[in-house]
Amino acid sequence: MLKNQRIKVCSDFLSFTRYCCERGGRKFFVNWHHRVIADTLMQVVRGEIKRLIINIPPRYSKSELTVVNFIPWCLGLYPDSEFIYISYSKRVAAKHAYLARAVVKSEGYRELFGDVSLMEDSKAKDEWRTKQGGIVYASGSDGTITGYGAGKMREGFGGCIIFDDPLKAGEAESPIQRENVLEFYQSTVESRCNTPHTPIIVIMQRLHHNDLSGFLLNGGSGDEWHHLKIPAINDDGEELWTFKHSIDDLLKMKAANPYHFSGQYQQEPTPKEGGIIKSEWFERYRVLPAEKLRIIQSWDTAYKPKLQNDPSVCTTWLQTSGNKFYLLDCFVIRAEYPEVKRYVQSLFEKFKPQAVLIEDKASGQSLIQELRHTRIPIIAILPESDKITRLNSVSTMFEARQVYLPESAPWLADYEHELLSFPLAAHDDQVDSTSQALEWLRSKSTNALPKVGTPRTF
């Protein structure tokens, strides 16, 4: 191999993967998503990403990239690296670890990284070591990794934890199985990082809205995660990888089982029951109507600012005289009380609503007391029923096509997901803010408040 070619293969992970496949007698058909995953994994090695979640459909090269070839490539660059690799069963984990070991033992690998070799006693599929002090240990999410750690005691890359398919597809509907995985992650996996610099990579197909990815992305671990979501069909209706599935194939799969397709292939799991609100009830707007009766804001507030706690939410609504309701903005913040108070004031100045509804409980009570004598038109709302009953009450407004959402907005996907998933969503604060706003608007006559442009004061 020429020197320049060797340098490219050693320094570029996707080139290394293609090289290993071809030396093993297999053709690796490269698609754009392989490059995106490879580039993201290289960011992990460079220390730019510490916590990574990759959601991708099954059988789209995820284990081959992130385990079978990624671990050997890292060991070639950092032979003393320490890895823990976990999958839903020890047998699957051992199989992939064994394939990674086979890459390290191959003739082609020795041509690239001749000084990297295995200890003579490294014959086990689920545990093997390099002569330079590196180790790869594989386990199932139902097993134990006591006594093993990942990463070297240094700032630079020294290994990582890879959690590949933590939950078996057939067990995703079991609350017990899902809780076992979450407990295993919290009680065992996180503690296996030898330093704060040790990266954790979770790669999986989405199986349930409360699976490990959902738990972590909703702040369950308190960490900030880099999220790489790769759906089988993109927003333009194009297939991810024609070599694997044509768009016709994917649409047939979707029609046959929309619930599983939404999670496993689109990485957007929804409750199997379909929720209270249906997506087909959403009306859309690109331009707001010229006739504006009033604008209001609806706050659902929380005390605790950490990611795993409930956020504070403000939805801003425009009502027309024909009783159409347009969602202008959805603001979500996790912050302490003083910061929430500042946002109440700043969002009032931005939209100039004629009413600001605040739920009269917890931190909302303090806001009501402090802001009641300002120019902000505060209205205290005391809920009269539970959350499900309140959303059920206003669901008829969605079904009657009275509620309009924007065609696009940075916050729109999260808002829709929470509404469609409720009551099984991880959080329900956007739901509460929405129910509060629509119920109050519906209860008012068309002349109950001054029109836009004349803020009411108390």
C-alpha positions as MATLAB code, in Angstrom:
seq = 'MLKNQRIKVCSDFLSFTRYCCERGGRKFFVNWHHRVIADTLMQVVRGEIKRLIINIPPRYSKSELTVVNFIPWCLGLYPDSEFIYISYSKRVAAKHAYLARAVVKSEGYRELFGDVSLMEDSKAKDEWRTKQGGIVYASGSDGTITGYGAGKMREGFGGCIIFDDPLKAGEAESPIQRENVLEFYQSTVESRCNTPHTPIIVIMQRLHHNDLSGFLLNGGSGDEWHHLKIPAINDDGEELWTFKHSIDDLLKMKAANPYHFSGQYQQEPTPKEGGIIKSEWFERYRVLPAEKLRIIQSWDTAYKPKLQNDPSVCTTWLQTSGNKFYLLDCFVIRAEYPEVKRYVQSLFEKFKPQAVLIEDKASGQSLIQELRHTRIPIIAILPESDKITRLNSVSTMFEARQVYLPESAPWLADYEHELLSFPLAAHDDQVDSTSQALEWLRSKSTNALPKVGTPRTF';
ca = [
       0.000    0.000    0.000;
       1.280    3.461   -0.906;
       2.123    5.779    1.982;
      -0.495    8.405    1.045;
      -3.166    5.731    0.706;
      -2.250    4.278    4.073;
      -2.448    7.700    5.731;
      -5.925    8.291    4.278;
      -7.239    4.899    5.383;
      -5.807    5.293    8.883;
      -7.056    8.859    9.384;
     -10.535    8.568    7.860;
     -12.931    6.150    9.530;
     -15.195    5.546    6.525;
     -12.170    4.834    4.312;
     -10.976    2.371    6.948;
     -14.391    0.631    6.980;
     -14.429    0.261    3.195;
     -10.862   -1.002    3.232;
     -11.616   -3.684    5.845;
     -14.716   -4.877    4.002;
     -12.917   -5.100    0.680;
      -9.937   -6.915    2.205;
     -12.438   -9.331    3.713;
     -13.916  -10.031    0.288;
     -17.090   -7.944    0.743;
     -18.323   -4.891   -1.115;
     -19.349   -1.992    1.107;
     -22.059    0.067   -0.620;
     -21.574    3.571    0.730;
     -24.584    5.816    1.195;
     -24.689    9.390    2.537;
     -25.785    8.229    6.001;
     -22.594    6.171    6.360;
     -20.533    9.309    5.884;
     -22.642   11.262    8.402;
     -22.285    8.525   11.024;
     -18.556    8.139   10.335;
     -17.941   11.885   10.597;
     -19.910   12.047   13.856;
     -17.920    9.163   15.353;
     -14.716   10.939   14.375;
     -15.973   13.954   16.348;
     -16.280   11.646   19.353;
     -12.654   10.573   18.974;
     -11.533   14.183   18.625;
     -13.274   15.009   21.892;
     -15.914   17.264   20.311;
     -18.836   15.055   21.375;
     -19.047   13.329   24.774;
     -22.605   11.987   24.651;
     -23.989   10.696   21.359;
     -27.330    9.139   20.406;
     -27.769    7.699   16.914;
     -31.285    6.609   15.939;
     -31.417    4.683   12.672;
     -33.582    1.927   11.110;
     -32.574   -1.717   11.639;
     -30.156   -3.364    9.187;
     -28.685   -0.073    7.953;
     -25.049   -0.880    8.925;
     -25.223    0.528   12.431;
     -23.403   -2.285   14.280;
     -20.884   -2.760   11.500;
     -19.945    0.898   11.664;
     -20.129    1.648   15.383;
     -18.733   -1.620   16.729;
     -17.177   -4.045   14.266;
     -15.034   -1.388   12.578;
     -15.076    1.590   14.946;
     -13.434   -0.225   17.858;
     -10.552   -1.619   15.717;
     -10.003    1.774   14.090;
      -9.786    3.464   17.489;
      -7.376    0.782   18.742;
      -5.207    1.361   15.701;
      -4.907    5.024   16.633;
      -4.920    4.544   20.422;
      -3.840    0.930   21.137;
      -4.297    1.259   24.910;
      -7.967    2.298   24.661;
     -10.518    0.636   26.936;
     -13.984   -0.164   25.601;
     -17.188   -1.511   27.082;
     -19.653   -2.708   24.483;
     -23.235   -3.564   25.491;
     -26.206   -4.924   23.560;
     -29.577   -6.353   24.589;
     -28.092   -9.838   25.031;
     -24.630  -11.100   25.905;
     -24.717  -13.434   22.907;
     -25.254  -10.570   20.440;
     -22.639   -8.445   22.210;
     -20.095  -11.270   22.120;
     -20.767  -11.862   18.412;
     -20.010   -8.263   17.437;
     -17.003   -8.067   19.753;
     -15.686  -11.246   18.136;
     -16.077   -9.705   14.664;
     -14.174   -6.632   15.847;
     -11.411   -8.879   17.179;
     -11.258  -10.621   13.777;
     -10.607   -7.240   12.134;
      -7.713   -6.541   14.506;
      -6.234   -9.977   13.754;
      -6.583   -9.626    9.969;
      -3.649   -9.267    7.606;
      -5.041   -6.031    6.177;
      -5.201   -4.489    9.651;
      -1.571   -5.416   10.325;
      -0.592   -3.617    7.111;
      -2.142   -0.450    8.513;
      -1.297   -0.729   12.209;
       1.510   -3.255   12.376;
       2.455   -2.464   15.958;
      -1.025   -3.246   17.333;
      -1.456   -6.879   18.349;
      -3.527   -8.965   20.721;
      -2.424  -10.659   23.903;
      -1.858  -14.365   23.340;
      -4.558  -15.300   25.836;
      -7.190  -13.065   24.149;
      -9.277  -15.922   22.811;
     -12.634  -15.131   24.402;
     -15.249  -13.538   22.197;
     -16.511  -11.205   24.897;
     -13.183  -10.043   26.365;
      -9.878   -9.443   24.634;
      -6.862   -7.201   25.115;
      -4.023   -5.607   23.161;
      -0.400   -5.892   24.171;
      -0.403   -2.119   24.559;
      -2.935   -2.244   27.420;
      -6.182   -1.881   25.499;
      -9.273   -3.919   26.365;
     -12.653   -4.687   24.818;
     -15.314   -6.125   27.124;
     -18.747   -7.102   25.820;
     -21.881   -7.652   27.898;
     -25.638   -7.844   27.639;
     -27.928   -5.253   29.220;
     -29.151   -8.078   31.431;
     -25.621   -8.896   32.591;
     -22.942   -7.309   34.750;
     -19.923   -5.135   34.012;
     -18.664   -4.850   37.575;
     -14.887   -4.541   37.678;
     -14.579   -3.068   34.180;
     -14.201    0.545   33.138;
     -13.987    2.472   29.873;
     -11.582    5.235   28.938;
      -8.063    6.079   30.042;
      -7.202    8.516   32.802;
      -6.334   11.325   30.396;
      -8.060   14.141   28.565;
      -7.516   12.727   25.068;
      -9.434    9.777   23.667;
      -8.834    6.524   25.509;
     -11.897    4.416   24.719;
     -15.637    4.689   25.266;
     -18.874    2.926   26.181;
     -21.023    1.770   23.269;
     -24.639    0.799   23.960;
     -25.994   -0.855   20.806;
     -29.702   -1.834   20.711;
     -30.208   -1.863   24.502;
     -33.722   -3.280   24.174;
     -34.913   -6.235   22.133;
     -37.662   -5.250   19.703;
     -40.057   -7.903   20.954;
     -39.766   -6.634   24.540;
     -40.332   -2.931   23.889;
     -43.981   -3.000   24.951;
     -43.118   -4.390   28.380;
     -42.860   -1.608   31.006;
     -40.767   -3.942   33.163;
     -38.219   -4.573   30.402;
     -37.974   -0.874   29.583;
     -37.502    0.034   33.234;
     -34.819   -2.648   33.585;
     -32.817   -1.033   30.775;
     -33.188    2.453   32.258;
     -32.172    1.169   35.683;
     -29.185   -0.658   34.194;
     -28.048    2.525   32.452;
     -28.408    4.705   35.540;
     -27.047    2.289   38.126;
     -24.327    0.579   36.095;
     -23.400    2.064   32.719;
     -22.804    5.669   33.772;
     -20.537    4.586   36.643;
     -18.240    2.646   34.279;
     -16.688    5.814   32.804;
     -13.138    6.050   34.151;
     -13.107    9.833   33.682;
     -15.627   12.585   32.866;
     -14.022   12.646   29.406;
     -15.064    9.077   28.559;
     -17.668    9.238   25.762;
     -20.916    7.249   25.783;
     -22.501    6.262   22.462;
     -26.080    4.970   22.288;
     -27.120    3.626   18.891;
     -30.530    2.075   18.363;
     -33.781    1.982   16.461;
     -36.587    3.703   18.355;
     -38.965    1.145   19.826;
     -41.086    3.112   22.267;
     -41.519    6.746   23.285;
     -40.155    5.818   26.741;
     -37.190    3.729   25.540;
     -33.596    4.600   26.484;
     -33.263    7.233   23.742;
     -36.487    8.888   24.805;
     -35.418    8.848   28.439;
     -32.024   10.404   27.702;
     -33.265   12.965   25.168;
     -35.851   14.126   27.699;
     -33.094   14.841   30.208;
     -33.269   11.614   32.216;
     -29.518   11.479   32.801;
     -29.005   15.215   33.196;
     -26.506   15.143   30.294;
     -26.694   17.072   27.043;
     -26.795   14.634   24.125;
     -25.781   15.112   20.516;
     -28.679   13.533   18.607;
     -28.255   12.067   15.127;
     -31.694   11.023   13.903;
     -31.827    9.214   10.549;
     -35.362    8.324    9.350;
     -36.085    5.880    6.521;
     -38.182    8.513    4.717;
     -37.091   12.148    4.872;
     -39.272   15.270    4.961;
     -39.275   15.403    1.150;
     -40.673   11.868    0.898;
     -37.387   10.331   -0.267;
     -36.014    6.985    0.859;
     -32.873    6.825    3.001;
     -31.003    4.156    1.011;
     -32.374    2.836   -2.290;
     -30.022   -0.137   -2.116;
     -31.831   -1.263    1.038;
     -35.437   -0.168    0.542;
     -37.193    1.680   -2.263;
     -39.771    4.299   -1.378;
     -42.513    1.888   -2.514;
     -41.176   -0.793   -0.173;
     -41.139    1.623    2.727;
     -44.654    2.893    2.071;
     -45.950   -0.679    1.992;
     -44.255   -1.351    5.326;
     -45.779    1.812    6.742;
     -49.267    0.874    5.573;
     -48.931   -2.647    7.004;
     -47.898   -1.507   10.487;
     -47.807    2.286   10.990;
     -47.075    2.016   14.718;
     -43.874   -0.001   14.331;
     -42.838    1.902   11.207;
     -43.130    5.239   13.009;
     -40.692    4.117   15.700;
     -38.309    1.636   14.104;
     -38.007    3.298   10.698;
     -38.913    6.948   11.213;
     -37.417    7.267   14.727;
     -40.610    8.983   15.899;
     -42.327    6.519   18.254;
     -45.895    7.367   19.169;
     -48.254    5.781   21.675;
     -49.890    2.662   20.275;
     -53.310    3.922   21.323;
     -52.918    7.014   19.142;
     -53.429    9.570   21.915;
     -56.265   12.029   22.468;
     -55.303   14.442   19.679;
     -55.004   13.149   16.099;
     -52.452   14.581   13.675;
     -55.052   14.837   10.905;
     -56.913   17.402   13.028;
     -54.090   19.949   12.774;
     -54.852   22.879   10.492;
     -51.871   24.822    9.130;
     -51.164   28.448    8.386;
     -48.390   30.125    6.440;
     -49.690   33.698    6.829;
     -51.722   34.958    9.766;
     -55.225   36.258    9.088;
     -55.629   40.013    8.712;
     -58.499   40.069   11.215;
     -57.258   39.680   14.778;
     -59.630   39.744   17.730;
     -57.186   39.188   20.561;
     -53.867   37.681   21.581;
     -53.356   35.832   24.852;
     -50.538   33.952   26.557;
     -50.845   30.838   28.703;
     -48.153   29.903   31.239;
     -47.584   26.552   32.935;
     -44.688   27.061   35.326;
     -42.327   24.810   37.286;
     -39.758   25.404   40.036;
     -36.908   23.069   39.207;
     -34.595   23.890   36.270;
     -32.801   20.581   35.638;
     -33.351   18.778   32.335;
     -35.093   15.825   33.929;
     -37.622   18.102   35.639;
     -40.735   19.624   34.092;
     -40.122   22.857   32.170;
     -42.012   26.125   32.270;
     -44.022   26.696   29.098;
     -45.721   29.695   27.524;
     -47.954   29.334   24.473;
     -49.093   32.472   22.642;
     -52.425   32.394   20.798;
     -54.289   34.620   18.365;
     -58.093   34.431   18.178;
     -60.255   35.660   15.283;
     -63.873   36.767   15.561;
     -64.801   33.552   13.736;
     -63.391   31.537   16.652;
     -60.277   30.302   14.913;
     -57.255   29.891   17.172;
     -53.713   30.336   15.858;
     -50.689   29.163   17.845;
     -48.113   31.922   17.365;
     -45.335   30.670   19.619;
     -44.429   27.958   22.097;
     -41.682   28.906   24.527;
     -40.099   26.218   26.725;
     -37.527   26.966   29.415;
     -36.007   25.119   32.359;
     -35.002   27.849   34.771;
     -35.209   29.108   38.342;
     -38.072   31.367   39.371;
     -36.321   34.768   38.833;
     -35.447   33.859   35.241;
     -38.973   32.595   34.531;
     -40.312   35.908   35.833;
     -38.054   37.828   33.427;
     -39.308   35.711   30.531;
     -42.938   36.406   31.461;
     -42.142   40.096   31.203;
     -40.120   39.872   27.984;
     -42.661   37.684   26.170;
     -45.397   40.105   27.185;
     -43.418   42.959   25.646;
     -42.834   40.933   22.483;
     -46.453   39.927   21.759;
     -48.486   42.521   23.713;
     -51.246   40.067   24.720;
     -54.555   41.222   26.181;
     -54.430   38.470   28.819;
     -51.664   36.410   30.423;
     -53.022   33.224   31.984;
     -50.953   31.683   34.773;
     -51.867   28.455   36.539;
     -52.481   29.282   40.179;
     -50.193   26.707   41.789;
     -46.509   26.191   42.717;
     -44.301   28.942   41.239;
     -47.315   30.303   39.346;
     -48.735   31.622   42.612;
     -45.607   33.704   43.213;
     -45.733   35.084   39.674;
     -49.382   36.055   40.069;
     -48.694   37.872   43.342;
     -45.640   39.755   42.055;
     -46.946   40.697   38.602;
     -50.610   41.409   39.366;
     -49.945   45.120   39.992;
     -47.776   45.631   36.903;
     -49.053   46.545   33.429;
     -49.111   42.824   32.561;
     -52.786   41.669   32.452;
     -52.411   38.632   34.717;
     -55.316   36.195   35.058;
     -55.013   33.434   37.645;
     -56.335   30.058   36.516;
     -57.213   27.358   39.018;
     -57.626   23.992   37.233;
     -60.962   22.344   37.962;
     -60.132   18.841   36.682;
     -57.226   16.546   35.848;
     -54.929   16.972   32.836;
     -56.567   14.267   30.710;
     -60.056   15.666   31.267;
     -58.871   19.171   30.356;
     -57.318   18.075   27.062;
     -60.331   15.911   26.256;
     -62.496   18.977   26.784;
     -60.667   21.060   24.162;
     -59.978   18.146   21.780;
     -63.271   18.939   20.050;
     -61.791   22.285   19.000;
     -58.957   20.442   17.219;
     -61.391   17.979   15.675;
     -63.587   20.852   14.462;
     -60.504   22.289   12.705;
     -60.563   25.473   14.805;
     -56.910   25.216   15.886;
     -54.164   26.306   13.493;
     -50.455   25.518   13.812;
     -47.682   27.086   11.717;
     -46.359   25.183    8.724;
     -42.882   25.405   10.234;
     -41.256   26.611   13.453;
     -38.180   25.537   15.455;
     -40.385   24.377   18.336;
     -43.135   22.734   16.261;
     -41.898   19.097   16.198;
     -41.585   18.901   19.991;
     -44.954   20.558   20.483;
     -46.752   18.182   18.100;
     -45.041   15.123   19.564;
     -46.127   15.995   23.098;
     -49.728   16.630   22.078;
     -49.966   13.467   19.974;
     -48.273   11.321   22.640;
     -50.254   12.570   25.634;
     -51.045   11.069   28.132;
     -47.999    8.840   27.614;
     -45.490   11.595   26.845;
     -42.533   12.159   29.181;
     -43.720   15.740   29.842;
     -47.133   17.366   29.615;
     -46.464   21.071   30.162;
     -47.093   22.134   26.560;
     -50.339   20.170   26.766;
     -51.339   21.951   29.993;
     -50.546   25.369   28.566;
     -52.605   24.566   25.460;
     -55.605   23.208   27.362;
     -55.598   26.225   29.666;
     -55.485   28.686   26.754;
     -58.162   27.068   24.593;
     -60.574   26.421   27.457;
     -60.323   30.047   28.578;
     -60.718   31.423   25.042;
     -63.735   29.243   24.415;
     -65.400   30.494   27.580;
     -65.200   34.139   26.486;
     -67.549   35.942   24.180;
     -66.113   37.757   21.188;
     -66.359   41.143   22.940;
     -65.111   40.121   26.379;
     -61.687   41.684   25.926;
     -60.311   44.757   24.175;
     -59.013   44.139   20.666;
     -55.374   43.836   19.674;
     -53.400   47.000   20.203;
     -55.087   48.112   23.462;
     -53.469   46.136   26.304;
     -55.566   45.892   29.415;
     -54.031   46.908   32.735;
     -54.889   45.857   36.298;
];
